[in-house]
Amino acid sequence: MLIDVFSDLICPWCYIGIHRLSRALAERPRLKPAWRWHPFLLSPDLPEAGIDRAQYLTARFGTRERAKQMLAVVEEAARCDGLPLNLNGITRTPNTLAAHRLVLLAETIGAGEQLVDALFTAYFADGFDIGDHDLLLALATGIGVDPDQTTACLARNGRQDLARFQAEVQGYQLDLHAVPCFIFERRFVLAGAQEPSAFLPLLDIAAGETGLAA
């Protein structure tokens, strides 16, 4: 089953939502997901080097207290799902353009899902700066992406990629203002970090439409 995923690699709800979809898929073992990743940058104007985490949160939520309240909801959701989440360990909010480019490169060798998982773990569990090119090189080559291709990918002009990514979202005619967003078999759309039970009916409908149902 083809699953298109629109997400940002620093979005905690994407981290949680993709995990929940994976749990739903585990209840439908006959379905073999083919993931297709689509970059959606929540903060496309971040400087290439990223910014201080506290500064980012204040700019995004208005006050530190408001940011604390919003992050508490995320932390509780992750705790209930058994997902490692160490938001206090994150000191810098990175620009994710380079990381997204590497996911698309990894996808060409069937390793996109692996790299997404590695990036989520590095950022949300370990607090690493996933905008750092040395880290990105290590993560990508660690799952088998060619080192020379990785280096060339990291050296590309990020702003050109941003325009391409934004045009791609528009091409799907989705009124996206937040992520994650999932499209099953190019037809059936579900947005948000839904509970696993919310994915199951849509998986069954998509499977039935494509002859994948039992």
PASE-672657 format. One record per residue: residue in one letter; residue number from 1; x, y, z of N, C-alpha, C in turn. Coordinates in nm, 4 decimals. Atoms other than C-alpha are relative to their C-alpha. Example, Ala and Ser with C-alpha at 12.3 -4.5 7.8 and 13.67 -1.06 7.14 Angstrom:
# residues 2
A;1;0.0890;-0.1190;0.0000;1.2300;-0.4500;0.7800;0.0900;0.1200;0.0000
S;2;-0.0820;-0.1190;-0.0060;1.3670;-0.1060;0.7140;-0.0770;0.1090;0.0730
//
This chain:
# residues 214
M;1;0.0841;-0.1185;0.0000;0.0000;0.0000;0.0000;0.0882;0.1244;0.0000
L;2;-0.0757;-0.1247;0.0074;0.1364;0.3394;-0.1014;-0.0518;0.0973;0.1050
I;3;0.0350;-0.0989;-0.1015;0.1415;0.5886;0.1847;0.0881;0.1227;-0.0201
D;4;-0.0695;-0.1278;0.0117;0.2372;0.9501;0.1134;-0.0071;0.0702;0.1351
V;5;-0.0078;-0.0639;-0.1314;0.3530;1.1298;0.4272;0.0561;0.1408;-0.0153
F;6;-0.0461;-0.1384;-0.0054;0.3776;1.5074;0.4576;0.0345;0.0291;0.1464
S;7;-0.0432;-0.0167;-0.1391;0.5802;1.5917;0.7663;0.1204;0.0931;0.0075
D;8;-0.1248;-0.0703;-0.0275;0.8535;1.7992;0.9246;0.0739;-0.0789;0.1064
L;9;-0.0817;0.0854;-0.0858;1.1399;1.6310;1.1049;0.0213;0.0570;0.1394
I;10;-0.0058;-0.0562;-0.1345;1.1235;1.8679;1.4041;-0.1397;0.0170;0.0580
C;11;0.1388;-0.0082;-0.0465;0.7470;1.8325;1.4449;-0.0285;-0.1180;0.0919
P;12;0.0245;0.1130;-0.0895;0.6710;1.6253;1.7562;-0.1272;-0.0765;-0.0326
W;13;0.1228;0.0708;0.0371;0.3221;1.5465;1.6309;0.0224;-0.0903;-0.1204
C;14;-0.0367;0.0908;0.1097;0.4761;1.3996;1.3147;0.0671;-0.1251;0.0566
Y;15;-0.0676;0.1103;-0.0688;0.7008;1.1852;1.5331;-0.1023;-0.0944;0.0625
I;16;0.1027;0.0803;-0.0660;0.3993;1.0668;1.7320;-0.0959;-0.0611;-0.1025
G;17;0.0988;0.0473;0.0978;0.1629;1.0391;1.4337;0.0509;-0.1143;-0.0855
I;18;-0.0567;0.1073;0.0818;0.3961;0.8256;1.2224;0.0130;-0.1275;0.0837
H;19;-0.0059;0.1158;-0.0902;0.4502;0.5976;1.5229;-0.1376;-0.0634;0.0149
R;20;0.1348;0.0530;-0.0155;0.0747;0.5624;1.5668;-0.0482;-0.0701;-0.1271
L;21;0.0342;0.0680;0.1252;0.0269;0.4801;1.1997;0.0712;-0.1348;-0.0089
S;22;-0.0732;0.1265;0.0016;0.2956;0.2132;1.2314;-0.0669;-0.1032;0.0900
R;23;0.0734;0.0911;-0.0887;0.1027;0.0630;1.5233;-0.1272;-0.0511;-0.0669
A;24;0.1203;0.0432;0.0716;-0.2131;0.0578;1.3120;0.0350;-0.1013;-0.1083
L;25;-0.0417;0.0922;0.1048;-0.0280;-0.1120;1.0281;0.0371;-0.1368;0.0565
A;26;-0.0339;0.1278;-0.0634;0.0932;-0.3774;1.2709;-0.1247;-0.0848;0.0229
E;27;0.1256;0.0734;-0.0145;-0.2746;-0.4709;1.3137;-0.0549;-0.0457;-0.1354
R;28;0.0377;0.0435;0.1349;-0.3030;-0.5195;0.9375;0.1252;-0.0554;-0.0692
P;29;-0.1294;0.0503;0.0491;0.0021;-0.7382;0.8685;0.0002;-0.0356;-0.1478
R;30;0.0046;0.0324;0.1430;-0.1193;-0.8246;0.5197;0.0376;0.1197;-0.0872
L;31;-0.0345;-0.1209;0.0744;-0.0627;-0.4661;0.4130;0.1499;0.0257;0.0096
K;32;-0.1429;-0.0292;0.0041;0.2932;-0.3924;0.3070;0.0184;0.1455;-0.0419
P;33;-0.0051;-0.1430;0.0336;0.3445;-0.0157;0.3257;0.1217;0.0361;-0.0842
A;34;-0.1071;-0.0635;0.0770;0.5498;0.1655;0.0650;-0.0088;0.1488;0.0318
W;35;0.0048;-0.1382;-0.0476;0.6307;0.5007;0.2236;0.0577;0.0944;-0.1054
R;36;-0.0540;-0.1053;0.0869;0.6778;0.8152;0.0159;-0.0024;0.1297;0.0808
W;37;-0.0158;-0.1124;-0.0925;0.8105;1.1162;0.2068;-0.0051;0.1334;-0.0732
H;38;0.0145;-0.1331;0.0587;0.7183;1.4784;0.1343;0.0348;0.1047;0.1054
P;39;-0.0385;-0.1026;-0.0974;0.8921;1.7686;0.3116;-0.1063;0.1086;0.0137
F;40;0.0866;-0.1137;-0.0301;0.6726;2.0283;0.4786;0.0648;0.0746;0.1158
L;41;-0.0738;-0.0732;-0.1028;0.8704;2.2901;0.6698;-0.0935;0.0921;0.0774
L;42;0.0849;-0.0839;-0.0839;0.6821;2.4417;0.9608;0.0564;0.1408;0.0149
S;43;-0.0661;-0.1305;-0.0137;0.9360;2.7246;0.9849;0.1007;0.0162;-0.1134
P;44;-0.0907;-0.0047;0.1161;1.0794;2.7708;0.6343;0.0992;0.1149;0.0028
D;45;-0.0881;-0.1168;-0.0026;1.2425;3.1034;0.7236;0.1099;-0.0091;0.1058
L;46;-0.1083;0.0148;-0.0972;1.4726;2.9654;0.9912;0.1350;0.0174;-0.0684
P;47;-0.1342;-0.0082;0.0589;1.8375;3.0545;0.9305;0.0586;-0.1397;-0.0175
E;48;-0.0572;0.1306;0.0310;2.0467;2.7726;0.7886;0.0625;-0.0662;0.1223
A;49;-0.0641;0.0540;-0.1193;2.2293;2.7321;1.1194;-0.0989;-0.0273;0.1124
G;50;0.0978;0.0173;-0.1052;1.9032;2.7141;1.3149;0.0045;0.1146;0.1001
I;51;0.0012;-0.1038;-0.1031;1.8253;2.9210;1.6256;-0.0107;-0.0656;0.1377
D;52;0.0125;0.0454;-0.1375;1.8307;2.8895;2.0015;-0.1419;-0.0500;0.0266
R;53;0.1308;0.0636;-0.0213;1.5470;2.6635;2.1178;-0.0957;0.0902;0.0773
A;54;0.0863;-0.0869;-0.0797;1.4113;2.9017;2.3818;-0.0505;0.1177;-0.0832
Q;55;0.0392;-0.1105;0.0864;1.4080;3.1860;2.1300;-0.1064;-0.0448;-0.0994
Y;56;0.0961;0.0539;0.0969;1.2240;2.9684;1.8778;-0.1372;-0.0203;0.0641
L;57;0.1271;0.0300;-0.0658;0.9575;2.8583;2.1255;-0.0743;0.1275;0.0373
T;58;0.0639;-0.1272;-0.0348;0.8927;3.2133;2.2438;-0.0591;0.0654;-0.1240
A;59;0.0501;-0.0592;0.1243;0.8563;3.3337;1.8841;-0.1217;-0.0756;-0.0512
R;60;0.1077;0.0820;0.0562;0.6257;3.0466;1.7940;-0.1278;0.0063;0.0850
F;61;0.1164;0.0094;-0.0880;0.3980;3.0451;2.0994;-0.0313;0.1293;0.0741
G;62;0.0288;-0.1294;-0.0601;0.4223;3.4041;2.2211;0.0661;0.0215;0.1344
T;63;-0.0616;-0.0092;-0.1327;0.5339;3.3396;2.5784;0.0584;-0.1351;0.0381
R;64;-0.0585;0.1254;-0.0467;0.7445;3.0805;2.7574;-0.1045;-0.0864;0.0706
E;65;0.1025;0.0752;-0.0716;0.4468;2.9848;2.9704;-0.0924;-0.0717;-0.0976
R;66;0.0856;0.0628;0.1025;0.2322;2.9190;2.6637;0.0740;-0.1157;-0.0657
A;67;-0.0797;0.1076;0.0596;0.5142;2.7138;2.5090;0.0064;-0.1190;0.0943
K;68;-0.0070;0.1080;-0.0990;0.5457;2.5134;2.8303;-0.1300;-0.0793;0.0031
Q;69;0.1299;0.0671;-0.0005;0.1723;2.4366;2.8258;-0.0178;-0.0881;-0.1237
M;70;0.0151;0.0763;0.1242;0.1777;2.3238;2.4622;0.0908;-0.1228;-0.0003
L;71;-0.0941;0.1120;0.0001;0.4849;2.1049;2.5101;-0.0398;-0.1061;0.1018
A;72;0.0469;0.0978;-0.0986;0.3299;1.9420;2.8167;-0.1006;-0.0963;-0.0627
V;73;0.0961;0.0859;0.0705;0.0515;1.8104;2.5929;0.0733;-0.1016;-0.0871
V;74;-0.0806;0.0897;0.0836;0.3087;1.6659;2.3541;0.0668;-0.1071;0.0848
E;75;-0.0708;0.0944;-0.0878;0.5039;1.5066;2.6381;-0.0941;-0.1069;0.0542
E;76;0.0959;0.0968;-0.0508;0.1928;1.3429;2.7773;-0.0407;-0.1001;-0.1079
A;77;0.0355;0.0894;0.1098;0.0971;1.2024;2.4367;0.1112;-0.1006;-0.0267
A;78;-0.1135;0.0898;0.0228;0.4458;1.0582;2.3874;0.0121;-0.1014;0.1136
R;79;-0.0088;0.0911;-0.1153;0.4457;0.9125;2.7401;-0.1042;-0.1113;-0.0109
C;80;0.1061;0.0995;0.0131;0.1139;0.7382;2.6801;0.0299;-0.0997;-0.1115
D;81;-0.0344;0.0871;0.1127;0.2506;0.5957;2.3535;0.1294;-0.0768;0.0226
G;82;-0.1259;0.0683;-0.0267;0.5740;0.4784;2.5141;0.1132;0.0439;-0.0896
L;83;-0.1034;-0.0525;0.0888;0.7823;0.6996;2.2859;0.1031;0.0806;0.0794
P;84;-0.1009;-0.0835;-0.0665;1.1148;0.8424;2.4072;-0.0082;0.1439;-0.0494
L;85;0.0096;-0.1419;0.0356;1.0903;1.2206;2.4139;0.0705;0.0811;0.1073
N;86;-0.0795;-0.0793;-0.0938;1.3455;1.4505;2.5757;0.0065;0.1432;-0.0505
L;87;0.0054;-0.1366;0.0513;1.2359;1.8013;2.4866;0.0951;0.0919;0.0738
N;88;-0.0933;-0.0836;-0.0763;1.4494;1.9494;2.7636;0.1437;-0.0146;-0.0486
G;89;-0.1346;0.0211;0.0522;1.7555;1.8050;2.5921;0.0270;0.0738;-0.1298
I;90;-0.0161;-0.0730;0.1267;1.6939;2.0078;2.2757;0.0375;0.1443;0.0305
T;91;-0.0461;-0.1367;-0.0268;1.8934;2.3319;2.2883;-0.0059;0.0883;-0.1243
R;92;0.0000;-0.0755;0.1249;1.8701;2.4340;1.9235;-0.1075;-0.0544;-0.0925
T;93;0.0985;0.0399;0.1003;1.5878;2.4297;1.6690;0.0644;0.0130;-0.1369
P;94;-0.0750;-0.0051;0.1256;1.7442;2.3365;1.3351;-0.0877;0.0344;-0.1206
N;95;0.0599;-0.0058;0.1333;1.6615;2.4272;0.9791;0.0061;-0.1423;-0.0566
T;96;0.0054;0.1413;0.0396;1.5498;2.0921;0.8350;0.0128;-0.0241;-0.1508
L;97;-0.0096;0.0181;0.1452;1.6045;2.1529;0.4628;0.0996;-0.1112;-0.0379
A;98;-0.1021;0.0986;0.0349;1.9248;1.9484;0.4466;-0.0427;-0.1398;0.0406
A;99;0.0463;0.1316;-0.0460;1.7740;1.6645;0.6501;-0.1065;-0.0549;-0.0935
H;100;0.1026;0.0450;0.0942;1.4736;1.6503;0.4180;0.0619;-0.0457;-0.1324
R;101;-0.0660;0.0401;0.1248;1.7003;1.6382;0.1150;0.0605;-0.1392;0.0141
L;102;-0.0612;0.1310;-0.0204;1.8813;1.3402;0.2637;-0.1040;-0.1104;0.0086
V;103;0.1072;0.1006;-0.0033;1.5537;1.1582;0.3318;-0.0397;-0.0387;-0.1415
L;104;0.0357;0.0292;0.1389;1.4669;1.1888;-0.0358;0.1107;-0.0787;-0.0698
L;105;-0.1109;0.0774;0.0557;1.8133;1.0627;-0.1276;-0.0051;-0.1432;0.0523
A;106;0.0081;0.1346;-0.0589;1.7778;0.7684;0.1120;-0.1155;-0.0784;-0.0593
E;107;0.1161;0.0656;0.0599;1.4407;0.6936;-0.0432;0.0351;-0.0696;-0.1309
T;108;-0.0378;0.0601;0.1287;1.6128;0.6148;-0.3743;0.0614;-0.1378;0.0173
I;109;-0.0523;0.1347;-0.0242;1.7729;0.3093;-0.2115;-0.0902;-0.0765;0.0978
G;110;0.0957;0.0681;-0.0856;1.4642;0.2141;-0.0132;0.0244;0.0173;0.1482
A;111;-0.0357;-0.0187;-0.1405;1.5975;0.3559;0.3129;-0.0587;0.1286;0.0587
G;112;0.0596;-0.1227;-0.0503;1.3788;0.6643;0.3577;-0.0582;-0.0161;0.1385
E;113;0.0615;0.0236;-0.1304;1.1848;0.5163;0.6481;0.1063;-0.0135;0.1088
Q;114;-0.1077;0.0175;-0.0974;1.5083;0.4175;0.8228;0.0616;0.1334;0.0391
L;115;-0.0627;-0.1281;-0.0307;1.6539;0.7652;0.7936;-0.0953;0.0896;0.0778
V;116;0.0974;-0.0782;-0.0774;1.3343;0.9318;0.9131;0.0009;-0.0442;0.1454
D;117;-0.0021;0.0517;-0.1361;1.3374;0.7066;1.2171;0.1288;0.0419;0.0727
A;118;-0.1276;-0.0392;-0.0605;1.7067;0.7811;1.2802;0.0018;0.1487;0.0345
L;119;0.0044;-0.1440;-0.0248;1.6465;1.1565;1.2530;-0.0922;0.0334;0.1167
F;120;0.0909;-0.0213;-0.1123;1.3479;1.1464;1.4875;0.0673;-0.0381;0.1322
T;121;-0.0669;0.0448;-0.1219;1.5493;0.9497;1.7430;0.1104;0.0978;0.0408
A;122;-0.1103;-0.0924;-0.0285;1.8489;1.1822;1.7133;-0.0517;0.1305;0.0601
Y;123;0.0510;-0.1300;-0.0439;1.6349;1.4918;1.7652;-0.0826;-0.0116;0.1281
F;124;0.0952;0.0022;-0.1106;1.3566;1.3914;2.0034;0.0477;-0.0816;0.1200
A;125;-0.0483;0.0807;-0.1121;1.5311;1.1266;2.2131;0.1370;0.0468;0.0497
D;126;-0.1375;-0.0327;-0.0376;1.8939;1.2430;2.2052;0.0283;0.1499;0.0058
G;127;-0.0195;-0.1445;-0.0048;1.8535;1.6192;2.1609;0.1063;0.0528;-0.0939
F;128;-0.1043;-0.0425;0.0936;2.0986;1.6375;1.8696;-0.0537;0.1035;-0.0989
D;129;0.0327;-0.1011;0.1008;2.1026;1.9196;1.6152;-0.0010;-0.0675;-0.1370
I;130;0.0078;0.0707;0.1280;1.9748;1.7520;1.2977;0.0134;0.0945;-0.1192
G;131;-0.0417;-0.0885;0.1073;2.0750;2.0567;1.0976;0.1501;-0.0050;-0.0210
D;132;-0.1454;0.0101;0.0074;2.4417;1.9760;1.1601;0.0409;-0.0983;-0.1092
H;133;-0.0327;0.0833;0.1147;2.5957;1.8405;0.8411;0.0846;-0.1211;0.0357
D;134;-0.0802;0.1152;-0.0410;2.8457;1.6165;1.0162;-0.0897;-0.1101;0.0566
L;135;0.0940;0.0980;-0.0537;2.5645;1.4472;1.2061;-0.0821;-0.0632;-0.1122
L;136;0.0801;0.0515;0.1109;2.3542;1.4156;0.8916;0.0796;-0.0984;-0.0846
L;137;-0.0860;0.0900;0.0762;2.6459;1.2592;0.7060;0.0128;-0.1344;0.0717
A;138;-0.0149;0.1236;-0.0772;2.6941;1.0058;0.9862;-0.1278;-0.0824;-0.0004
L;139;0.1271;0.0733;-0.0031;2.3252;0.9161;1.0044;-0.0312;-0.0634;-0.1352
A;140;0.0329;0.0512;0.1330;2.2813;0.8775;0.6287;0.0917;-0.1144;-0.0407
T;141;-0.0933;0.1061;0.0386;2.5953;0.6753;0.5668;-0.0145;-0.1209;0.0912
G;142;0.0192;0.1100;-0.0930;2.5145;0.4671;0.8729;-0.1091;-0.0961;-0.0407
I;143;0.1042;0.0898;0.0484;2.2085;0.3270;0.6987;0.0243;-0.0412;-0.1455
G;144;-0.0372;0.0507;0.1309;2.3886;0.2672;0.3705;-0.0058;0.0969;-0.1162
V;145;-0.0001;-0.0983;0.1081;2.3563;0.5904;0.1723;0.1448;0.0295;-0.0386
D;146;-0.1356;-0.0214;0.0502;2.6620;0.6515;-0.0449;0.0583;0.1306;0.0566
P;147;-0.0600;-0.1209;-0.0610;2.9027;0.8986;0.1274;0.0183;0.1146;-0.0984
D;148;-0.0206;-0.1070;0.0975;2.9845;1.0917;-0.1915;-0.1323;0.0644;-0.0387
Q;149;0.1317;-0.0552;0.0325;2.6183;1.1300;-0.2818;-0.0551;0.0814;0.1167
T;150;0.0458;-0.0729;-0.1181;2.5430;1.2366;0.0738;0.0676;0.1363;0.0087
T;151;-0.0740;-0.1259;-0.0059;2.8155;1.5013;0.0687;-0.0489;0.0979;-0.1068
A;152;0.0492;-0.0853;0.1087;2.6951;1.6344;-0.2678;-0.1397;0.0521;0.0305
C;153;0.1360;-0.0400;-0.0354;2.3378;1.6428;-0.1439;0.0010;0.1108;0.1040
L;154;-0.0088;-0.1010;-0.1049;2.4340;1.8429;0.1632;0.0528;0.1334;-0.0518
A;155;-0.0609;-0.1218;0.0542;2.6224;2.0932;-0.0519;-0.0942;0.0775;-0.0919
R;156;0.0903;-0.0650;0.0944;2.3214;2.1808;-0.2691;-0.0614;0.1261;0.0574
N;157;0.0648;-0.1242;-0.0395;2.1390;2.5126;-0.2600;-0.1358;-0.0299;0.0641
G;158;0.1209;0.0342;-0.0725;1.8724;2.4756;0.0055;-0.1209;0.0802;-0.0419
R;159;0.1144;-0.0847;0.0351;1.6562;2.7669;-0.1065;-0.0700;-0.0491;-0.1264
Q;160;0.0610;0.0570;0.1199;1.6011;2.6089;-0.4472;-0.0859;-0.1203;0.0372
D;161;0.0773;0.1152;-0.0449;1.4876;2.2920;-0.2722;-0.1275;0.0433;0.0705
L;162;0.1179;-0.0475;-0.0714;1.2499;2.4878;-0.0508;-0.1108;0.0368;-0.0974
A;163;0.1003;-0.0369;0.1000;1.0734;2.6343;-0.3544;-0.0606;-0.1246;-0.0647
R;164;0.0486;0.1244;0.0614;1.0481;2.2859;-0.5061;-0.0928;-0.0757;0.0956
F;165;0.0827;0.0703;-0.0980;0.9087;2.1351;-0.1859;-0.1365;0.0683;0.0142
Q;166;0.1253;-0.0725;-0.0155;0.6475;2.4080;-0.1524;-0.0890;-0.0166;-0.1233
A;167;0.0763;0.0211;0.1230;0.5424;2.3689;-0.5166;-0.0618;-0.1397;-0.0019
E;168;0.0505;0.1365;-0.0021;0.5011;1.9955;-0.4619;-0.1250;-0.0104;0.0873
V;169;0.1172;0.0017;-0.0865;0.2610;2.0481;-0.1726;-0.1185;0.0621;-0.0728
Q;170;0.1073;-0.0666;0.0744;0.0583;2.2881;-0.3874;-0.0526;-0.0900;-0.1114
G;171;0.0402;0.0899;0.1071;0.0553;2.0288;-0.6656;-0.0973;-0.1073;0.0453
Y;172;0.0943;0.0984;-0.0537;-0.1316;1.7877;-0.4389;-0.1342;0.0630;0.0355
Q;173;0.1223;-0.0751;-0.0283;-0.3965;2.0579;-0.3892;-0.0500;-0.0254;0.1415
L;174;0.0336;0.0170;-0.1411;-0.3865;2.0137;-0.0133;0.0113;0.1341;0.0703
D;175;-0.0030;-0.1248;-0.0764;-0.4727;2.3069;0.2102;0.0687;-0.0273;0.1338
L;176;-0.0757;0.0409;-0.1178;-0.1972;2.2151;0.4541;0.0504;0.1218;0.0771
H;177;-0.0555;-0.1017;-0.0887;-0.1243;2.4415;0.7480;0.0735;-0.0646;0.1162
A;178;-0.0668;0.0747;-0.1063;0.0002;2.1725;0.9835;0.0189;-0.1439;-0.0481
V;179;-0.0292;0.1379;0.0336;0.1373;1.8218;0.9663;0.0052;-0.0805;0.1312
P;180;-0.0122;0.0847;0.1189;0.1443;1.5231;0.9696;-0.1292;-0.0080;-0.0803
C;181;0.1124;0.0300;0.0875;-0.0812;1.4450;0.6777;0.0349;-0.1266;-0.0783
F;182;-0.0228;0.1287;0.0643;-0.1192;1.0973;0.5281;-0.0997;-0.0192;-0.1140
I;183;0.0859;0.0340;0.1132;-0.2539;0.9949;0.1878;0.0223;-0.1476;-0.0328
F;184;-0.0082;0.1431;0.0265;-0.3316;0.6291;0.1266;-0.0459;-0.0294;-0.1421
E;185;0.0302;0.0382;0.1390;-0.3209;0.4954;-0.2282;-0.0451;0.1198;-0.0838
R;186;0.0202;-0.1232;0.0778;-0.3241;0.8541;-0.3648;-0.1416;0.0574;0.0104
R;187;0.1401;-0.0428;-0.0007;-0.6895;0.8983;-0.2672;-0.0533;0.0360;0.1375
F;188;0.0657;-0.0098;-0.1304;-0.7667;0.8743;0.1022;0.0903;0.0748;0.0973
V;189;-0.0827;-0.0934;-0.0767;-0.6439;1.1536;0.3288;-0.0419;0.0005;0.1470
L;190;0.0237;-0.0164;-0.1430;-0.6096;1.1698;0.7059;0.1109;0.0892;0.0555
A;191;-0.0970;-0.0954;-0.0538;-0.4411;1.4598;0.8846;0.0046;-0.0104;0.1514
G;192;-0.0164;-0.0053;-0.1442;-0.3040;1.4847;1.2359;0.0573;-0.1268;0.0582
A;193;-0.0565;0.1153;-0.0710;-0.1461;1.2538;1.4912;-0.1142;-0.0792;0.0616
Q;194;0.1174;0.0732;-0.0439;-0.4535;1.0338;1.5101;0.0387;-0.1245;0.0800
E;195;-0.0199;0.1262;-0.0698;-0.4884;0.7367;1.7409;0.0031;-0.1144;-0.1011
P;196;-0.0050;0.1127;0.0948;-0.4118;0.3988;1.5766;-0.1377;-0.0446;-0.0469
S;197;0.1351;0.0446;0.0369;-0.7829;0.3124;1.5822;-0.0626;0.0871;-0.1085
A;198;0.0545;-0.0891;0.1030;-0.8569;0.6145;1.3614;0.0534;-0.0348;-0.1380
F;199;-0.0575;0.0368;0.1289;-0.6267;0.4833;1.0886;-0.0628;-0.1272;-0.0578
L;200;0.0413;0.1326;0.0470;-0.7767;0.1351;1.0702;-0.1127;0.0024;-0.1033
P;201;0.1048;-0.0015;0.1025;-1.1043;0.2153;0.8858;0.0506;0.0494;-0.1355
L;202;-0.0515;-0.0540;0.1260;-0.9168;0.4193;0.6272;0.0934;-0.0998;-0.0681
L;203;-0.0849;0.1052;0.0573;-0.6579;0.1452;0.5800;-0.0848;-0.1082;-0.0651
D;204;0.0867;0.1049;0.0546;-0.9396;-0.1043;0.5249;-0.0691;0.0457;-0.1275
I;205;0.0638;-0.0533;0.1216;-1.1172;0.1200;0.2754;0.0990;0.0034;-0.1150
A;206;-0.1016;-0.0080;0.1047;-0.7959;0.1836;0.0823;0.0377;-0.1393;-0.0488
A;207;-0.0327;0.1353;0.0381;-0.7138;-0.1866;0.0879;-0.1082;-0.0620;-0.0863
G;208;0.1109;0.0524;0.0784;-1.0591;-0.2759;-0.0408;-0.0057;0.0573;-0.1391
E;209;0.0036;-0.0658;0.1314;-1.0382;-0.0228;-0.3230;0.1074;-0.0554;-0.0922
T;210;-0.1135;0.0453;0.0823;-0.7079;-0.1689;-0.4407;0.0145;-0.1511;-0.0050
G;211;-0.0053;0.1459;0.0042;-0.7884;-0.5367;-0.3934;0.0967;-0.0609;0.0989
L;212;-0.0935;0.0514;-0.0985;-0.5586;-0.5723;-0.0934;-0.0685;-0.0613;0.1194
A;213;0.0704;0.0512;-0.1168;-0.8288;-0.6633;0.1525;-0.0081;-0.1516;-0.0061
A;214;0.0102;0.1467;-0.0065;-0.8614;-1.0218;0.2700;-0.1297;-0.0445;-0.0676
//
